[in-house]
Amino acid sequence: MPAEDLRIVLEELYRAGAFRVPAEDIHWPQELHATVFRALTMQYMTRRQMADGSVEFSLSRSGYDAIDAEIPWGYIFSRRVRDFFSSAWGNEKG
């Protein structure tokens, strides 16, 4: 079980949607920012910088395990399929 501050960070990401959550949608207090970096280093979550400069966070499998949450595979799969097709259609030149 992770330390309490780490658990708070992971649970906040989980409540915000857990997968590809825009950074501005997550409300981590300033005093937990170091814990966010620790969660990234420990691979409990991932950070993705988008082409437009925005940042998205996602819980990893170990992040779900750390907070005893079930991984919503159907949701994650549908989002990945949607993202794949949107990027494929977005890259077409017509």
C-alpha positions, 0 to 999 in steps of 0.5 A: 500500500502506498503512503497516504499522500501518494494514495491521495494523488492516485485517487484524485486522478482516478476520480477525474477519469483515470485515463488521459485526463487533462492536467487542468481537470485534476486538482492536486494541491501545491503541497502534493506536486512532489508526490505527483513526480514520485508517482510518475517515477514509481510508474503508478501513472503516466504523463503525456504531452500533446502536440498542442502543449497540453498534458494528460495523465493516466493511471498505470496498471500498478496505479490501479493496483495501488488504490485497489481499483478495478481497471476499466478495460472496456473504457480504455480500449474504446478511448484508444480505438477512438483516438487511433481513428481520429488521428488517422482521419486527422492526418488525411489530406483531402 
